[in-house]
Amino acid sequence: MQPIETIQVETETVGCDGGGGALGHPLVYLTLGKEGRVDCPYCSRHFALKEGAKVAHGH
């Protein structure tokens, strides 16, 4: 089993399609939580806010 992939991002909203082309999953958009991270419910990829990135939560 491969380790869960962590992807560093600089935006509050990310899109995940599993990264496997035809072997991936439907594109889903995920919003980082207050902690600056979120896991994809399909493939368990872990998205984390890149250190130093500034994201404005709310409008």
C-alpha positions in Angstrom: 0.0 0.0 0.0 1.3 3.4 -1.0 1.5 6.2 1.6 -1.2 8.9 1.4 -0.2 11.7 -0.8 0.1 15.2 0.7 -0.3 18.1 -1.7 0.8 21.6 -0.6 -1.6 24.3 -1.9 -1.9 28.1 -1.7 -5.7 28.4 -2.1 -8.6 27.9 0.2 -10.5 25.7 -2.3 -8.9 22.8 -4.2 -10.1 20.3 -6.8 -9.3 16.6 -6.7 -9.9 14.0 -9.4 -7.7 11.3 -8.0 -4.8 12.2 -10.3 -5.1 8.8 -12.1 -6.7 9.9 -15.4 -9.2 7.3 -16.3 -8.4 5.5 -13.0 -9.2 8.5 -10.9 -12.5 9.6 -9.5 -15.1 12.4 -10.3 -13.7 15.9 -9.8 -14.7 17.2 -6.4 -14.0 20.7 -4.9 -12.9 20.8 -1.3 -12.5 23.7 1.1 -9.7 23.8 3.6 -10.8 23.9 7.2 -9.7 26.3 9.8 -6.6 24.1 10.4 -5.5 24.7 6.8 -6.0 21.1 5.6 -8.6 18.7 4.1 -8.7 15.1 3.0 -10.4 13.9 -0.2 -13.3 11.6 0.6 -12.7 9.5 -2.5 -8.9 8.9 -2.6 -7.7 10.2 0.8 -5.3 12.6 -0.7 -4.3 15.1 1.9 -4.3 18.8 1.0 -2.4 21.2 3.3 -1.9 24.9 3.1 1.6 25.7 2.1 3.6 27.4 4.9 3.5 31.1 4.5 0.4 31.1 2.3 -2.2 33.5 3.4 -5.9 32.6 2.9 -8.8 34.8 3.7 -11.5 32.7 5.3 -15.0 34.1 4.8 -16.1 37.1 2.7 
